[in-house]
């Protein structure tokens, strides 16, 4: 029987990249698939914005805030930089050789040299438009992507040897856009409701290496235990909805709630595999009818690889205190920069990350890989086992020059979404603390009392992410195991069940590949411009 040999790991950017996953979900909430916040106002206030909801991005982040907003167009972009490093610990039963600097072998139980991702700045654009139908009714449209780094690159080699993180991730370029149409309505004084409908679109492109234990099948001159795999897939319809309320019991207090639900990414596409280098390199691609293996008796099924990535539900409540300026119109108007002296807000957030247990990757049976006589395994799921996350966000604005210049600052905290045992480099699931600040300058065009206006905004934020360390090897199947080309270490015999002698799962390495220490740091800059009609 031929043995499957190929495995993949996903980084969505997920960021679900990822614009980035411009990889998954919404900003200023606690989804594990995001870090920090989208939007200049939102990010500059540490994400404490659900009760303020005062710019066109409210179409996604709280559509109740559309009621009372002026007709306005905003174009913004975050520049996100995620720096990740892994100091991998070699498992005591890891039999890999030639994995150290310059072809030496790292001793089992010792650390590999630290490797880091590229940390390349990634643009994350946001577009929003509001139309004031009546003083009580507003329409909105927004195109946003999750606040994340959707394009991540790790080295394939380090110090003239294969890079130690290669079984977890090599590269990820992920896009998730969530175009949203929304309506906000004030049915009675001081009470606003809103609803938005989402049509999400996602593409994923990620690669890593698998440990090819059955390398006896490699032709003469093809080197190595590694087989590179790349998955390319897309999902052109991801339905979802966002809803919100804002209640203003007094002129100084706003109380708000927001909820978002969106379907899983169910992407379909193809797998490319590569074995060997140079003139000895062999490639396959399931997009080709024969997988690219000319002269072989193979039948492939293009666009039949499936990738499922859950997108967690999210909710938050916000409490905002603001001091209005004397003599400024308040009824049915939502323009805090003109109306208030200052405001402060506190939000409590929740994300149902526990619905995200695995990235599920399914392959049709009998799909050949780049290794002659070997098949791509039908199940290449990536376990994550996330747990629900709660957070708190605090921030506010001070209008230094009323209706002209606003300064803002904020901070946030989120609990950890991931245990150390399941640590990975595709999502930064550890505890987070973030700080941010920003400003908006408004230029009025024309004469009072009603004028068009041009606004320029800037924001800067940094998130400190807790270090994660996992060194335990007490259970045979603990940690994240890479996929392997043979069912069990040291034998080609397939056991009756799904467990190898010693307790590890079949078609996985007998050792975890995520032991060691992972560090993350995230910085974002927002630049934006808006025009009020």
C-alpha positions as a printed NumPy array, in Angstrom:
array([[  0.   ,   0.   ,   0.   ],
       [  1.28 ,   3.467,  -0.82 ],
       [  1.816,   5.858,   2.07 ],
       [  0.656,   9.462,   2.351],
       [  3.508,  11.847,   2.969],
       [  2.281,  15.4  ,   2.742],
       [  0.969,  17.727,   5.486],
       [  0.031,  21.397,   5.695],
       [ -0.372,  24.044,   8.371],
       [ -2.487,  27.159,   7.971],
       [ -1.89 ,  30.827,   8.907],
       [ -4.948,  32.891,   8.221],
       [ -4.376,  35.976,   8.862],
       [ -6.766,  34.402,   9.544],
       [ -5.953,  37.657,   9.628],
       [ -8.495,  34.125,   9.652],
       [ -5.576,  36.607,   7.786],
       [ -5.253,  37.803,   7.874],
       [ -6.392,  43.048,   3.198],
       [ -5.446,  40.5  ,   5.865],
       [ -7.052,  37.864,   7.294],
       [ -6.794,  40.586,   5.796],
       [ -7.475,  37.394,   7.645],
       [-11.082,  37.229,   9.768],
       [-13.786,  38.905,  11.851],
       [-13.968,  42.352,  13.38 ],
       [-11.749,  44.815,  15.132],
       [-11.808,  45.994,  18.742],
       [-13.103,  42.618,  19.888],
       [-11.488,  39.536,  21.338],
       [-11.351,  37.185,  18.34 ],
       [ -8.131,  35.165,  18.349],
       [ -7.887,  35.798,  14.606],
       [ -7.235,  39.509,  15.149],
       [ -4.871,  41.782,  17.027],
       [ -5.53 ,  45.447,  17.773],
       [ -8.185,  47.508,  16.036],
       [ -9.252,  48.805,  12.658],
       [-10.029,  52.491,  12.137],
       [ -8.266,  55.602,  13.331],
       [-10.815,  56.565,  16.008],
       [-11.291,  52.961,  17.069],
       [ -7.63 ,  52.022,  17.321],
       [ -6.601,  55.354,  18.905],
       [ -9.128,  54.774,  21.709],
       [ -7.87 ,  51.262,  22.426],
       [-10.981,  49.846,  20.765],
       [-13.387,  51.505,  23.235],
       [-15.793,  52.699,  20.566],
       [-19.024,  50.678,  20.468],
       [-21.004,  53.362,  22.34 ],
       [-19.415,  56.236,  20.4  ],
       [-19.951,  54.682,  16.908],
       [-19.467,  58.022,  15.174],
       [-17.883,  57.349,  11.77 ],
       [-18.932,  55.314,   8.687],
       [-17.166,  52.154,   9.896],
       [-20.131,  51.865,  12.274],
       [-21.843,  50.013,   9.402],
       [-19.808,  47.   ,  10.563],
       [-18.787,  47.801,  14.149],
       [-22.145,  49.1  ,  15.445],
       [-24.787,  49.96 ,  12.821],
       [-26.98 ,  51.685,  15.428],
       [-24.493,  54.568,  15.225],
       [-25.53 ,  55.265,  11.613],
       [-28.677,  57.006,  12.863],
       [-27.775,  60.698,  13.166],
       [-24.467,  60.572,  11.295],
       [-23.941,  63.043,   8.422],
       [-23.419,  61.882,   4.852],
       [-19.734,  61.02 ,   4.814],
       [-17.043,  59.013,   3.019],
       [-13.955,  57.69 ,   4.799],
       [-10.844,  56.029,   3.387],
       [ -8.41 ,  54.632,   5.947],
       [ -5.661,  52.041,   6.226],
       [ -3.813,  50.34 ,   9.039],
       [ -0.173,  49.455,   8.501],
       [  0.264,  46.319,  10.619],
       [  3.577,  44.768,  11.644],
       [  3.642,  41.406,  13.444],
       [  7.016,  40.126,  14.611],
       [  7.108,  36.491,  15.722],
       [ 10.045,  34.388,  16.905],
       [ 10.34 ,  30.708,  17.773],
       [ 13.073,  29.045,  19.804],
       [ 12.17 ,  25.431,  19.167],
       [ 13.072,  22.64 ,  21.564],
       [ 13.862,  19.319,  19.918],
       [ 11.779,  16.473,  21.325],
       [ 13.701,  13.715,  23.077],
       [ 12.379,  11.098,  20.617],
       [ 12.931,  13.228,  17.482],
       [ 15.065,  11.191,  15.041],
       [ 15.639,  13.992,  12.514],
       [ 19.289,  14.419,  11.467],
       [ 21.194,  17.225,   9.776],
       [ 18.834,  19.804,  11.273],
       [ 21.418,  22.031,  12.99 ],
       [ 23.63 ,  24.89 ,  11.759],
       [ 25.652,  23.965,   8.662],
       [ 24.229,  20.451,   8.519],
       [ 25.031,  19.406,  12.078],
       [ 22.452,  17.527,  14.132],
       [ 20.67 ,  19.132,  17.09 ],
       [ 20.723,  16.781,  20.061],
       [ 17.295,  15.621,  21.303],
       [ 16.292,  17.798,  24.266],
       [ 18.354,  20.798,  23.04 ],
       [ 17.192,  24.084,  21.52 ],
       [ 17.383,  24.994,  17.855],
       [ 18.672,  28.501,  17.04 ],
       [ 15.908,  31.103,  17.271],
       [ 14.17 ,  31.97 ,  13.99 ],
       [ 11.833,  34.909,  13.333],
       [  9.238,  35.899,  10.756],
       [  9.972,  38.705,   8.325],
       [  7.87 ,  41.306,  10.176],
       [  7.033,  43.011,   6.881],
       [  4.498,  45.892,   7.135],
       [  1.086,  44.831,   5.832],
       [ -1.587,  47.301,   4.607],
       [ -5.115,  46.777,   5.939],
       [ -7.551,  49.163,   4.185],
       [-10.985,  50.312,   5.391],
       [-13.668,  52.024,   3.311],
       [-16.916,  53.405,   4.725],
       [-19.825,  55.537,   3.517],
       [-22.888,  56.847,   5.317],
       [-25.973,  58.495,   3.844],
       [-28.255,  60.574,   6.066],
       [-31.735,  59.699,   4.78 ],
       [-33.566,  61.565,   7.557],
       [-32.469,  62.876,  10.979],
       [-33.557,  59.499,  12.422],
       [-32.482,  57.139,   9.619],
       [-29.029,  56.452,   8.198],
       [-27.674,  53.977,   5.667],
       [-24.124,  52.696,   5.629],
       [-21.68 ,  50.657,   3.586],
       [-18.289,  49.413,   4.74 ],
       [-15.546,  47.184,   3.405],
       [-13.188,  46.066,   6.15 ],
       [-10.822,  43.223,   6.86 ],
       [ -9.698,  41.818,  10.195],
       [ -7.002,  43.676,  12.081],
       [ -4.085,  41.31 ,  11.519],
       [ -0.962,  40.675,   9.477],
       [ -2.207,  38.689,   6.491],
       [  1.137,  38.201,   4.761],
       [  3.679,  36.283,   6.833],
       [  6.983,  34.798,   5.708],
       [  9.335,  32.565,   7.679],
       [ 12.759,  31.404,   6.465],
       [ 12.975,  28.018,   4.734],
       [ 16.656,  27.707,   5.706],
       [ 18.681,  29.072,   8.594],
       [ 22.464,  28.873,   8.996],
       [ 22.711,  26.574,   5.95 ],
       [ 20.192,  24.058,   7.315],
       [ 16.408,  23.636,   7.136],
       [ 14.67 ,  26.181,   9.366],
       [ 13.308,  24.716,  12.61 ],
       [  9.75 ,  26.133,  12.281],
       [  9.191,  24.697,   8.775],
       [  6.763,  21.982,   9.961],
       [  4.482,  24.667,  11.431],
       [  4.578,  27.387,   8.763],
       [  6.663,  28.731,   5.885],
       [  4.453,  31.445,   4.419],
       [  0.875,  32.689,   4.479],
       [ -0.845,  35.223,   2.268],
       [ -4.473,  35.424,   3.297],
       [ -7.279,  37.8  ,   2.388],
       [-10.675,  38.183,   4.044],
       [-12.93 ,  41.081,   3.081],
       [-16.333,  41.642,   4.687],
       [-18.41 ,  44.084,   2.567],
       [-21.354,  45.172,   4.721],
       [-24.558,  47.1  ,   4.011],
       [-26.346,  48.441,   7.074],
       [-29.127,  50.633,   8.374],
       [-29.393,  52.599,  11.625],
       [-32.694,  53.942,  12.97 ],
       [-33.796,  56.041,  15.951],
       [-37.424,  54.888,  16.445],
       [-37.823,  56.865,  19.653],
       [-35.764,  59.691,  21.1  ],
       [-32.417,  58.566,  22.601],
       [-32.711,  54.961,  21.404],
       [-31.004,  53.715,  18.236],
       [-30.942,  50.274,  16.64 ],
       [-29.02 ,  48.977,  13.649],
       [-28.526,  45.918,  11.458],
       [-25.857,  45.07 ,   8.888],
       [-25.669,  42.212,   6.376],
       [-22.248,  40.812,   5.407],
       [-21.062,  39.123,   2.218],
       [-17.568,  37.883,   3.017],
       [-14.911,  36.846,   0.49 ],
       [-11.733,  34.947,   1.398],
       [ -8.631,  33.573,  -0.309],
       [ -5.932,  31.526,   1.416],
       [ -2.412,  30.684,   0.252],
       [ -0.107,  29.013,   2.772],
       [  2.775,  26.562,   2.796],
       [  4.948,  24.45 ,   5.086],
       [  6.957,  21.231,   5.115],
       [  6.04 ,  17.677,   6.077],
       [  8.451,  15.073,   7.452],
       [  8.827,  12.42 ,   4.741],
       [  9.722,   9.318,   6.716],
       [  9.297,   7.117,   3.63 ],
       [ 12.135,   8.814,   1.747],
       [ 13.237,   5.441,   0.346],
       [ 10.729,   6.202,  -2.393],
       [ 12.714,   9.26 ,  -3.476],
       [ 14.658,   8.868,  -6.761],
       [ 18.435,   8.808,  -6.585],
       [ 19.826,  12.301,  -6.08 ],
       [ 16.626,  13.76 ,  -4.59 ],
       [ 17.666,  14.902,  -1.149],
       [ 15.987,  15.14 ,   2.186],
       [ 13.253,  14.064,   4.557],
       [ 11.152,  17.116,   3.717],
       [  8.291,  17.604,   1.312],
       [  7.   ,  21.131,   0.722],
       [  3.271,  21.7  ,   0.33 ],
       [  1.265,  24.783,  -0.608],
       [ -2.503,  25.169,  -0.432],
       [ -4.352,  27.747,  -2.554],
       [ -8.097,  28.055,  -2.033],
       [-10.937,  30.597,  -2.022],
       [-14.471,  31.101,  -0.723],
       [-16.524,  33.731,  -2.569],
       [-19.57 ,  33.787,  -0.277],
       [-19.379,  33.892,   3.51 ],
       [-22.708,  35.133,   4.93 ],
       [-22.912,  37.073,   8.163],
       [-24.677,  39.802,  10.109],
       [-23.889,  42.49 ,  12.648],
       [-26.393,  44.191,  14.965],
       [-26.251,  46.922,  17.576],
       [-28.141,  49.243,  19.91 ],
       [-27.317,  52.586,  21.554],
       [-29.413,  53.959,  24.411],
       [-28.801,  57.47 ,  25.751],
       [-30.701,  57.769,  29.039],
       [-29.209,  61.25 ,  29.627],
       [-27.319,  63.876,  27.662],
       [-24.077,  62.595,  29.214],
       [-24.422,  58.799,  29.045],
       [-24.567,  56.273,  26.182],
       [-25.018,  52.54 ,  26.743],
       [-24.469,  50.258,  23.761],
       [-24.396,  46.62 ,  22.707],
       [-23.062,  44.883,  19.58 ],
       [-23.129,  41.36 ,  18.196],
       [-21.536,  39.791,  15.125],
       [-21.963,  36.365,  13.589],
       [-20.4  ,  35.174,  10.341],
       [-20.172,  31.763,   8.709],
       [-17.022,  29.653,   8.492],
       [-14.573,  30.066,   5.671],
       [-15.248,  27.024,   3.477],
       [-12.632,  27.442,   0.779],
       [-11.974,  25.136,  -2.171],
       [ -8.771,  24.93 ,  -4.154],
       [ -5.661,  22.912,  -4.894],
       [ -2.426,  21.594,  -3.366],
       [  1.04 ,  21.955,  -4.879],
       [  3.792,  19.645,  -3.59 ],
       [  7.548,  19.819,  -4.139],
       [ 10.275,  17.273,  -3.399],
       [ 13.998,  17.693,  -3.987],
       [ 15.872,  20.686,  -5.389],
       [ 17.44 ,  21.865,  -8.619],
       [ 17.377,  19.45 , -11.554],
       [ 16.106,  16.694,  -9.233],
       [ 13.043,  18.664,  -8.15 ],
       [  9.637,  17.023,  -8.631],
       [  6.353,  19.002,  -8.495],
       [  2.681,  18.108,  -8.475],
       [ -0.406,  20.317,  -8.715],
       [ -3.948,  19.035,  -8.252],
       [ -5.135,  21.813, -10.592],
       [ -3.74 ,  19.681, -13.463],
       [ -5.767,  16.695, -14.663],
       [ -2.768,  14.374, -14.131],
       [ -1.383,  16.372, -11.159],
       [  1.481,  17.432, -13.448],
       [  3.024,  13.952, -13.408],
       [  3.391,  13.55 , -17.164],
       [  3.287,   9.995, -18.36 ],
       [  1.837,   8.713, -15.116],
       [ -1.492,   6.949, -14.728],
       [ -2.983,   9.544, -12.356],
       [ -6.388,  11.207, -12.253],
       [ -6.61 ,  14.415, -10.212],
       [ -9.633,  16.477,  -9.241],
       [ -9.021,  20.216,  -9.627],
       [-10.542,  22.537,  -7.003],
       [-11.451,  19.645,  -4.688],
       [ -9.201,  20.452,  -1.712],
       [-11.338,  21.955,   1.075],
       [-10.171,  24.253,   3.882],
       [-12.546,  25.094,   6.74 ],
       [-11.701,  27.916,   9.138],
       [-14.247,  28.821,  11.847],
       [-14.894,  32.525,  12.52 ],
       [-15.919,  33.06 ,  16.162],
       [-19.046,  34.935,  17.195],
       [-18.334,  38.175,  19.06 ],
       [-20.255,  40.51 ,  21.353],
       [-19.573,  43.579,  23.454],
       [-21.235,  46.158,  25.647],
       [-20.031,  49.726,  26.091],
       [-20.565,  52.561,  28.578],
       [-19.715,  56.1  ,  27.464],
       [-19.668,  59.318,  29.505],
       [-19.371,  62.616,  27.62 ],
       [-19.633,  66.289,  28.509],
       [-21.615,  68.207,  25.867],
       [-20.695,  71.706,  24.741],
       [-23.237,  74.394,  25.592],
       [-25.467,  75.617,  22.778],
       [-24.673,  72.786,  20.319],
       [-27.449,  70.796,  18.641],
       [-27.79 ,  67.328,  20.164],
       [-31.091,  65.851,  18.998],
       [-30.768,  63.294,  16.171],
       [-27.126,  64.267,  15.534],
       [-24.062,  62.055,  16.06 ],
       [-20.921,  64.188,  15.804],
       [-18.973,  64.009,  19.106],
       [-16.105,  66.103,  17.74 ],
       [-18.467,  69.071,  17.42 ],
       [-20.852,  68.246,  20.281],
       [-18.575,  67.278,  23.187],
       [-15.819,  68.734,  25.291],
       [-14.514,  65.245,  25.986],
       [-15.686,  61.664,  26.378],
       [-14.482,  58.45 ,  28.024],
       [-15.678,  54.915,  27.352],
       [-15.299,  51.417,  28.798],
       [-16.184,  48.286,  26.794],
       [-16.432,  44.656,  27.832],
       [-15.851,  42.175,  25.002],
       [-16.338,  38.449,  24.412],
       [-15.418,  36.114,  21.573],
       [-16.65 ,  32.533,  21.223],
       [-13.196,  31.275,  20.225],
       [-13.993,  27.8  ,  21.585],
       [-15.939,  27.13 ,  18.372],
       [-12.523,  27.195,  16.66 ],
       [-11.052,  23.788,  17.475],
       [ -9.4  ,  22.889,  14.169],
       [ -8.476,  24.173,  10.763],
       [ -9.954,  21.313,   8.752],
       [ -8.134,  20.392,   5.529],
       [ -9.603,  17.599,   3.416],
       [ -8.057,  15.967,   0.326],
       [ -9.733,  13.538,  -2.136],
       [ -8.527,   9.92 ,  -1.818],
       [ -5.679,   8.696,  -4.012],
       [ -4.191,  12.143,  -4.654],
       [ -0.484,  11.663,  -5.559],
       [  2.271,  13.793,  -4.048],
       [  5.658,  14.731,  -5.52 ],
       [  7.17 ,  11.549,  -4.09 ],
       [  6.658,   8.613,  -6.485],
       [  4.36 ,   6.011,  -4.971],
       [  3.138,   8.326,  -2.198],
       [ -0.299,   9.846,  -1.675],
       [ -1.414,  13.092,  -0.097],
       [ -3.243,  12.168,   3.151],
       [ -6.988,  12.716,   3.091],
       [ -6.963,  14.409,   6.525],
       [ -4.479,  17.199,   7.23 ],
       [ -6.388,  18.957,  10.03 ],
       [ -4.521,  21.432,  12.219],
       [ -5.636,  21.315,  15.885],
       [ -5.911,  24.628,  17.787],
       [ -8.371,  23.98 ,  20.641],
       [ -8.98 ,  27.667,  21.343],
       [-11.053,  28.792,  24.326],
       [-13.401,  31.733,  24.789],
       [-11.795,  35.1  ,  25.463],
       [-13.016,  38.129,  27.408],
       [-11.505,  41.579,  27.362],
       [-11.802,  45.143,  28.616],
       [-11.146,  48.316,  26.597],
       [-10.822,  51.886,  27.844],
       [-10.389,  55.095,  25.884],
       [-11.594,  58.571,  25.106],
       [-11.305,  61.782,  23.089],
       [-10.547,  65.349,  24.139],
       [-11.523,  68.09 ,  21.703],
       [ -8.624,  70.507,  22.073],
       [-10.152,  72.789,  19.44 ],
       [-13.921,  72.131,  19.3  ],
       [-15.083,  70.875,  15.922],
       [-11.513,  71.126,  14.638],
       [ -8.858,  69.129,  16.578],
       [ -9.355,  66.011,  18.712],
       [ -6.749,  63.99 ,  20.601],
       [ -7.419,  60.475,  21.843],
       [ -5.837,  57.611,  23.787],
       [ -6.786,  54.165,  25.033],
       [ -5.726,  50.737,  26.272],
       [ -7.06 ,  47.186,  26.296],
       [ -6.592,  43.755,  27.864],
       [ -7.589,  40.285,  26.592],
       [ -7.324,  36.878,  28.225],
       [ -5.441,  34.021,  26.541],
       [ -7.23 ,  31.987,  23.873],
       [ -4.771,  29.093,  23.723],
       [ -3.047,  26.7  ,  26.069],
       [  0.721,  26.326,  25.832],
       [  0.307,  22.723,  24.662],
       [ -1.451,  23.906,  21.482],
       [  0.845,  26.888,  20.827],
       [  1.469,  27.656,  17.169],
       [  2.814,  30.429,  14.98 ],
       [ -0.242,  30.809,  12.76 ],
       [ -2.237,  32.793,  15.366],
       [ -0.978,  34.729,  18.374],
       [ -3.378,  33.223,  20.903],
       [ -1.708,  34.381,  24.107],
       [ -2.815,  37.054,  26.601],
       [ -2.583,  40.613,  25.224],
       [ -2.218,  44.152,  26.554],
       [ -2.379,  47.079,  24.131],
       [ -1.902,  50.858,  24.217],
       [ -2.788,  53.422,  21.554],
       [ -3.243,  57.104,  20.738],
       [ -4.26 ,  59.299,  17.836],
       [ -5.715,  62.542,  16.538],
       [ -8.158,  63.994,  13.995],
       [ -7.965,  67.412,  12.358],
       [-11.082,  68.815,  10.643],
       [-11.043,  71.522,   7.965],
       [-14.38 ,  73.208,   7.257],
       [-15.199,  74.081,   3.659],
       [-17.725,  76.867,   3.081],
       [-19.704,  79.086,   5.412],
       [-21.568,  78.219,   8.607],
       [-23.963,  77.024,   9.841],
       [-23.769,  73.87 ,   7.721],
       [-20.5  ,  73.175,   5.948],
       [-18.785,  70.38 ,   4.164],
       [-15.618,  69.27 ,   5.884],
       [-12.389,  67.406,   5.232],
       [-10.804,  65.352,   8.03 ],
       [ -7.363,  63.838,   8.436],
       [ -6.721,  61.201,  11.097],
       [ -3.742,  59.315,  12.455],
       [ -3.364,  56.566,  15.039],
       [ -0.575,  54.508,  16.599],
       [ -0.934,  51.362,  18.669],
       [  1.217,  48.601,  20.106],
       [  0.167,  45.264,  21.559],
       [  2.278,  43.335,  24.047],
       [  1.616,  39.598,  23.668],
       [  2.556,  37.186,  26.437],
       [  5.416,  34.76 ,  25.807],
       [  4.32 ,  31.149,  25.399],
       [  6.501,  28.183,  26.398],
       [  5.708,  24.485,  26.087],
       [  8.379,  21.948,  27.019],
       [  6.364,  18.983,  28.312],
       [  6.893,  15.595,  26.644],
       [  5.061,  13.526,  29.225],
       [  2.28 ,  12.331,  26.874],
       [  3.014,  10.698,  23.499],
       [  0.435,  12.771,  21.645],
       [  0.831,  16.067,  23.508],
       [  1.564,  19.231,  21.567],
       [  1.225,  19.777,  17.822],
       [  2.558,  16.917,  15.677],
       [  3.566,  17.307,  12.053],
       [  2.222,  14.989,   9.382],
       [  4.409,  12.06 ,   8.394],
       [  4.767,   9.894,   5.292],
       [  4.378,   6.609,   7.148],
       [  1.626,   5.608,   9.571],
       [  4.008,   4.972,  12.476],
       [  7.666,   5.644,  13.19 ],
       [  9.954,   2.811,  12.095],
       [  7.355,   0.722,  10.266],
       [  5.168,   0.842,   7.164],
       [  2.55 ,  -1.387,   8.784],
       [ -0.759,   0.367,   9.242],
       [ -2.291,  -0.351,  12.666],
       [ -5.898,  -1.419,  12.979],
       [ -6.873,   1.768,  14.773],
       [ -5.76 ,   5.395,  14.541],
       [ -3.02 ,   5.046,  17.171],
       [  0.567,   3.851,  16.793],
       [  2.473,   1.711,  19.306],
       [  3.532,   4.21 ,  21.938],
       [  0.334,   6.25 ,  21.657],
       [  0.967,   8.758,  18.855],
       [ -1.57 ,   9.338,  16.064],
       [ -1.084,   7.614,  12.716],
       [  0.435,   9.598,   9.849],
       [  1.87 ,  12.112,  12.302],
       [  5.374,  12.487,  13.606],
       [  5.927,  10.58 ,  16.825],
       [  7.165,  13.829,  18.415],
       [  5.634,  17.317,  18.792],
       [  7.041,  20.039,  16.526],
       [  5.834,  23.006,  18.621],
       [  7.996,  22.548,  21.727],
       [  9.906,  25.635,  22.852],
       [  9.197,  29.336,  23.273],
       [  7.175,  31.681,  21.044],
       [  7.298,  35.476,  21.288],
       [  5.08 ,  37.969,  19.44 ],
       [  4.861,  41.759,  19.158],
       [  2.329,  43.751,  17.123],
       [  2.464,  47.401,  16.038],
       [  0.009,  49.314,  13.865],
       [ -0.232,  52.772,  12.363],
       [ -3.463,  54.175,  10.933],
       [ -3.735,  56.947,   8.352],
       [ -7.125,  58.147,   7.155],
       [ -9.046,  60.863,   5.379],
       [-12.783,  61.588,   5.375],
       [-15.081,  63.968,   3.525],
       [-18.375,  65.136,   5.02 ],
       [-20.947,  66.261,   2.459]])
